[in-house]
Amino acid sequence: MTQAINIIVLPVLIGLLLFLIPAGFRFIKGIIAIGVTLITGFLAIRLFGSEDIVFSLGDWVAASGMQTPGLNAYADADKYSSFSLDGLSKLITLFISLLSLLIAVYSIMYKTAGAMRNYHAWFLITLGFSFGAVLSNNLLLFLICWGILGLTLYRLIRGNDETSSAAAKKTLIIIGASDGIMILGIAIIWRITGTLNMDEITLPTSDLVRTVAFLALLAGSFTKAGAFPFHTWVPDYAEKAPATSSAYLPASLDKLLGIYFLARITTGLFAVGEWLRFMMLTIGVITIITAVMMALVQHNYKRLLGFHAVSQVGYMILGFGLGSLIGVAAGLFHMINNAIYKGGLFLTAGAVEQQTGKEELNELGGLSRAMPLTFFAALIFALSISGIPPFNGFASKWMIYQGIIDFGQGIGIANKLWIIWLGLAVLGSALTLASFIKFIGGIFLGRQRKELSAVREASPVMWIPMLILAMGCIGFGVFATNQIIPRLFMPVTGVFEYTGIWDSSTVSLLVLVSIALGILIYLMGNLKNFRTLDSFVGGEKMQEETSFSTLEFYKSFQEFKWLAFMYRKAKDKWFDLYDLTRQFLTWLGRLFSRAHSGILHDYTLWVLAGLVILLLLLIT
């Protein structure tokens, strides 16, 4: 239990101390941040191999041998400082530490992060309170850590111009509003059960009050993870924040924390009813399709990645909405896989941004030769998120598909609609592949622009973390069936059987054989007889001047009548909950401003009307 407390306290304390170091010592701050993440990584590995335990802060004090009679006098405080080490919390803690270490190393040479004031301090504070949220067993303690993470999310965006400041403010307001909704749910749970310790709570969603509590906590989970309709902060944040901040929070930690809490809600705190499962499955497929359709038409590659960070959450919600062992395991597996390849994609985007100074796809192209390692890593991540075998994205999506097919054997309304859930999930994966053809083609393929001729590969400190994550995508895909799932996820969910015949190692072998045969056939061909000539148009040689634009094909999506209308409304922010709320409050403010007439009699009537309403409420 000492290690569990230390892994929370150490990053927070060191992060606070970094505020005292002058801004000119950014490199030293980065080295300290790497050192702290190394220590917490070691502690996380130790915790992963330890036994499950629930303990309080008082237990930790007693085990530490500290004499604190003042603390011991408040025995009731222990129930508000309850921590839990179980399979789920240990799994999330392990991957938080590993991903944080890679991003901390990358940040050393990433100039945009280095230019931010107190970046590494906020980085460590985020790390510490992320551990605190995952290990907290008490809902009040969890809410404190969760709320502080909203503040650090706000601080890890630059905010050095009007648009980035607006994105930071939008993020803070949406996250803060969801925290307020969560307080309502936690208050209801306290009123019903008399406890806030998660291991002591199991509520059926059998009546309106319990359902409201469930939905309140679900709103907090969905907002943190970036699910529809609370997702609109994610693309804005991804576009305006440094790539390391996006890789660290919306792509990795926020997904891990949001889906971790979703797992707590749906598998522990509440027994989810049939209609709520139907709602979750519906939100899951809406999140997948709407976000990926928006990604298809983006020209800013960081914003494109932001929409995909939203889309992938839909698959996780589908897994938990199924409620089966394979569904929950698939949701957790996809959560980890998403953190790996989505974090990697943002790191590749950061490398491209730093080396070229450009963020628009129509300003790039042909960087595969100039940045071969970044291209290789980006290609692996793109294939992984698109669900191409033998990579990890395919393995977790396949499990979700299997879970949906098993779910279809039930008798409920949601069960009978299994073909819809399956079809939309597969369609989302196909559209993801289409949008990443645009991403890879727009940045790395085609002819290199003359103004990019001086571009070179990023620093090894930046591409080494990318390649490690890329190897993770391969390893988690190839060894999914026989190693990863039994060792990491079945201890959390329980043992389950796969539907049909599927083995990740066999699939990987077949893919490798296919690639080898393709190369062999290519080499056996008489390639010398093929000739290549320059383009001949009107007597002019155009080969060097002409190039196919990857973006042109995707403009057709906005020209379909039934899609054009939706894209126009999306551009007008009809589906942005934040903007809709802002407009409503502005209208409400103008409405109430009419009551300020400056006439004393009108104000007296308003006061009397208010008193009458209060009396009626007290009487009832």
ChimeraX attribute file (.defattr): number of C-alpha atoms within 10 A of each C-alpha:
attribute: neighborCount
match mode: 1-to-1
recipient: residues
	/A:1	20
	/A:2	12
	/A:3	14
	/A:4	23
	/A:5	17
	/A:6	14
	/A:7	27
	/A:8	21
	/A:9	18
	/A:10	18
	/A:11	26
	/A:12	21
	/A:13	14
	/A:14	18
	/A:15	26
	/A:16	15
	/A:17	11
	/A:18	24
	/A:19	16
	/A:20	10
	/A:21	14
	/A:22	11
	/A:23	17
	/A:24	11
	/A:25	10
	/A:26	21
	/A:27	15
	/A:28	15
	/A:29	23
	/A:30	23
	/A:31	16
	/A:32	19
	/A:33	25
	/A:34	23
	/A:35	15
	/A:36	22
	/A:37	28
	/A:38	18
	/A:39	15
	/A:40	29
	/A:41	22
	/A:42	16
	/A:43	18
	/A:44	25
	/A:45	17
	/A:46	14
	/A:47	22
	/A:48	21
	/A:49	10
	/A:50	14
	/A:51	10
	/A:52	13
	/A:53	10
	/A:54	15
	/A:55	18
	/A:56	20
	/A:57	19
	/A:58	20
	/A:59	15
	/A:60	16
	/A:61	16
	/A:62	12
	/A:63	11
	/A:64	11
	/A:65	8
	/A:66	9
	/A:67	10
	/A:68	11
	/A:69	8
	/A:70	8
	/A:71	13
	/A:72	14
	/A:73	9
	/A:74	10
	/A:75	10
	/A:76	10
	/A:77	14
	/A:78	17
	/A:79	17
	/A:80	19
	/A:81	20
	/A:82	25
	/A:83	28
	/A:84	23
	/A:85	23
	/A:86	18
	/A:87	19
	/A:88	21
	/A:89	22
	/A:90	27
	/A:91	23
	/A:92	24
	/A:93	29
	/A:94	20
	/A:95	20
	/A:96	26
	/A:97	26
	/A:98	18
	/A:99	22
	/A:100	26
	/A:101	22
	/A:102	23
	/A:103	24
	/A:104	26
	/A:105	20
	/A:106	25
	/A:107	28
	/A:108	21
	/A:109	19
	/A:110	23
	/A:111	13
	/A:112	18
	/A:113	23
	/A:114	20
	/A:115	14
	/A:116	18
	/A:117	17
	/A:118	22
	/A:119	26
	/A:120	29
	/A:121	27
	/A:122	24
	/A:123	26
	/A:124	27
	/A:125	22
	/A:126	28
	/A:127	29
	/A:128	27
	/A:129	24
	/A:130	26
	/A:131	27
	/A:132	24
	/A:133	27
	/A:134	26
	/A:135	26
	/A:136	27
	/A:137	26
	/A:138	23
	/A:139	24
	/A:140	18
	/A:141	20
	/A:142	25
	/A:143	19
	/A:144	15
	/A:145	20
	/A:146	24
	/A:147	18
	/A:148	17
	/A:149	25
	/A:150	20
	/A:151	16
	/A:152	21
	/A:153	24
	/A:154	23
	/A:155	20
	/A:156	27
	/A:157	26
	/A:158	21
	/A:159	18
	/A:160	10
	/A:161	9
	/A:162	9
	/A:163	13
	/A:164	18
	/A:165	18
	/A:166	15
	/A:167	25
	/A:168	23
	/A:169	17
	/A:170	20
	/A:171	25
	/A:172	19
	/A:173	16
	/A:174	21
	/A:175	25
	/A:176	18
	/A:177	14
	/A:178	22
	/A:179	24
	/A:180	15
	/A:181	18
	/A:182	23
	/A:183	18
	/A:184	15
	/A:185	24
	/A:186	20
	/A:187	15
	/A:188	18
	/A:189	22
	/A:190	15
	/A:191	11
	/A:192	13
	/A:193	13
	/A:194	12
	/A:195	17
	/A:196	22
	/A:197	23
	/A:198	19
	/A:199	16
	/A:200	14
	/A:201	16
	/A:202	16
	/A:203	19
	/A:204	13
	/A:205	20
	/A:206	11
	/A:207	8
	/A:208	9
	/A:209	14
	/A:210	18
	/A:211	18
	/A:212	15
	/A:213	23
	/A:214	26
	/A:215	18
	/A:216	21
	/A:217	21
	/A:218	22
	/A:219	24
	/A:220	27
	/A:221	27
	/A:222	24
	/A:223	26
	/A:224	30
	/A:225	34
	/A:226	31
	/A:227	29
	/A:228	25
	/A:229	16
	/A:230	23
	/A:231	27
	/A:232	26
	/A:233	26
	/A:234	28
	/A:235	25
	/A:236	21
	/A:237	30
	/A:238	28
	/A:239	21
	/A:240	23
	/A:241	26
	/A:242	28
	/A:243	28
	/A:244	26
	/A:245	28
	/A:246	32
	/A:247	30
	/A:248	29
	/A:249	27
	/A:250	27
	/A:251	31
	/A:252	28
	/A:253	27
	/A:254	24
	/A:255	29
	/A:256	26
	/A:257	24
	/A:258	25
	/A:259	26
	/A:260	22
	/A:261	23
	/A:262	24
	/A:263	20
	/A:264	17
	/A:265	22
	/A:266	19
	/A:267	17
	/A:268	16
	/A:269	21
	/A:270	18
	/A:271	16
	/A:272	20
	/A:273	12
	/A:274	16
	/A:275	13
	/A:276	16
	/A:277	20
	/A:278	19
	/A:279	12
	/A:280	21
	/A:281	25
	/A:282	18
	/A:283	19
	/A:284	27
	/A:285	26
	/A:286	21
	/A:287	26
	/A:288	32
	/A:289	22
	/A:290	16
	/A:291	28
	/A:292	28
	/A:293	21
	/A:294	18
	/A:295	29
	/A:296	25
	/A:297	18
	/A:298	21
	/A:299	18
	/A:300	18
	/A:301	25
	/A:302	29
	/A:303	22
	/A:304	24
	/A:305	28
	/A:306	28
	/A:307	27
	/A:308	28
	/A:309	33
	/A:310	30
	/A:311	30
	/A:312	31
	/A:313	28
	/A:314	29
	/A:315	27
	/A:316	32
	/A:317	30
	/A:318	30
	/A:319	30
	/A:320	28
	/A:321	27
	/A:322	26
	/A:323	18
	/A:324	18
	/A:325	19
	/A:326	27
	/A:327	27
	/A:328	29
	/A:329	29
	/A:330	29
	/A:331	29
	/A:332	28
	/A:333	26
	/A:334	26
	/A:335	27
	/A:336	24
	/A:337	27
	/A:338	28
	/A:339	26
	/A:340	30
	/A:341	29
	/A:342	28
	/A:343	31
	/A:344	33
	/A:345	29
	/A:346	27
	/A:347	31
	/A:348	28
	/A:349	22
	/A:350	27
	/A:351	25
	/A:352	24
	/A:353	19
	/A:354	18
	/A:355	17
	/A:356	18
	/A:357	12
	/A:358	14
	/A:359	20
	/A:360	16
	/A:361	22
	/A:362	16
	/A:363	15
	/A:364	22
	/A:365	22
	/A:366	19
	/A:367	27
	/A:368	20
	/A:369	15
	/A:370	19
	/A:371	19
	/A:372	15
	/A:373	19
	/A:374	27
	/A:375	21
	/A:376	17
	/A:377	25
	/A:378	26
	/A:379	19
	/A:380	23
	/A:381	32
	/A:382	24
	/A:383	22
	/A:384	27
	/A:385	28
	/A:386	25
	/A:387	21
	/A:388	19
	/A:389	20
	/A:390	27
	/A:391	29
	/A:392	33
	/A:393	31
	/A:394	25
	/A:395	29
	/A:396	30
	/A:397	26
	/A:398	17
	/A:399	23
	/A:400	28
	/A:401	23
	/A:402	18
	/A:403	26
	/A:404	26
	/A:405	17
	/A:406	18
	/A:407	20
	/A:408	19
	/A:409	11
	/A:410	12
	/A:411	9
	/A:412	13
	/A:413	12
	/A:414	23
	/A:415	20
	/A:416	14
	/A:417	15
	/A:418	21
	/A:419	13
	/A:420	14
	/A:421	23
	/A:422	20
	/A:423	12
	/A:424	16
	/A:425	23
	/A:426	17
	/A:427	16
	/A:428	26
	/A:429	24
	/A:430	15
	/A:431	18
	/A:432	27
	/A:433	21
	/A:434	16
	/A:435	26
	/A:436	24
	/A:437	20
	/A:438	27
	/A:439	28
	/A:440	22
	/A:441	20
	/A:442	24
	/A:443	25
	/A:444	26
	/A:445	19
	/A:446	18
	/A:447	18
	/A:448	19
	/A:449	14
	/A:450	7
	/A:451	10
	/A:452	17
	/A:453	12
	/A:454	9
	/A:455	17
	/A:456	15
	/A:457	19
	/A:458	22
	/A:459	13
	/A:460	12
	/A:461	15
	/A:462	23
	/A:463	21
	/A:464	18
	/A:465	22
	/A:466	30
	/A:467	20
	/A:468	14
	/A:469	26
	/A:470	24
	/A:471	17
	/A:472	19
	/A:473	27
	/A:474	20
	/A:475	16
	/A:476	26
	/A:477	26
	/A:478	24
	/A:479	20
	/A:480	24
	/A:481	18
	/A:482	12
	/A:483	14
	/A:484	16
	/A:485	19
	/A:486	15
	/A:487	12
	/A:488	19
	/A:489	21
	/A:490	17
	/A:491	15
	/A:492	19
	/A:493	19
	/A:494	12
	/A:495	13
	/A:496	12
	/A:497	7
	/A:498	13
	/A:499	13
	/A:500	7
	/A:501	5
	/A:502	13
	/A:503	15
	/A:504	22
	/A:505	16
	/A:506	14
	/A:507	16
	/A:508	18
	/A:509	13
	/A:510	14
	/A:511	14
	/A:512	13
	/A:513	12
	/A:514	12
	/A:515	12
	/A:516	12
	/A:517	12
	/A:518	12
	/A:519	11
	/A:520	11
	/A:521	10
	/A:522	11
	/A:523	10
	/A:524	9
	/A:525	9
	/A:526	8
	/A:527	9
	/A:528	6
	/A:529	6
	/A:530	6
	/A:531	6
	/A:532	5
	/A:533	7
	/A:534	10
	/A:535	14
	/A:536	10
	/A:537	9
	/A:538	7
	/A:539	7
	/A:540	9
	/A:541	13
	/A:542	13
	/A:543	13
	/A:544	9
	/A:545	9
	/A:546	10
	/A:547	13
	/A:548	9
	/A:549	15
	/A:550	19
	/A:551	20
	/A:552	10
	/A:553	9
	/A:554	15
	/A:555	12
	/A:556	12
	/A:557	15
	/A:558	17
	/A:559	12
	/A:560	11
	/A:561	9
	/A:562	10
	/A:563	14
	/A:564	14
	/A:565	13
	/A:566	17
	/A:567	18
	/A:568	12
	/A:569	13
	/A:570	13
	/A:571	11
	/A:572	11
	/A:573	14
	/A:574	14
	/A:575	16
	/A:576	19
	/A:577	17
	/A:578	20
	/A:579	15
	/A:580	13
	/A:581	11
	/A:582	12
	/A:583	12
	/A:584	12
	/A:585	12
	/A:586	11
	/A:587	12
	/A:588	11
	/A:589	11
	/A:590	11
	/A:591	11
	/A:592	9
	/A:593	10
	/A:594	9
	/A:595	12
	/A:596	11
	/A:597	10
	/A:598	9
	/A:599	9
	/A:600	9
	/A:601	9
	/A:602	12
	/A:603	14
	/A:604	11
	/A:605	11
	/A:606	12
	/A:607	10
	/A:608	11
	/A:609	11
	/A:610	12
	/A:611	12
	/A:612	12
	/A:613	11
	/A:614	11
	/A:615	10
	/A:616	10
	/A:617	9
	/A:618	8
	/A:619	7
	/A:620	5
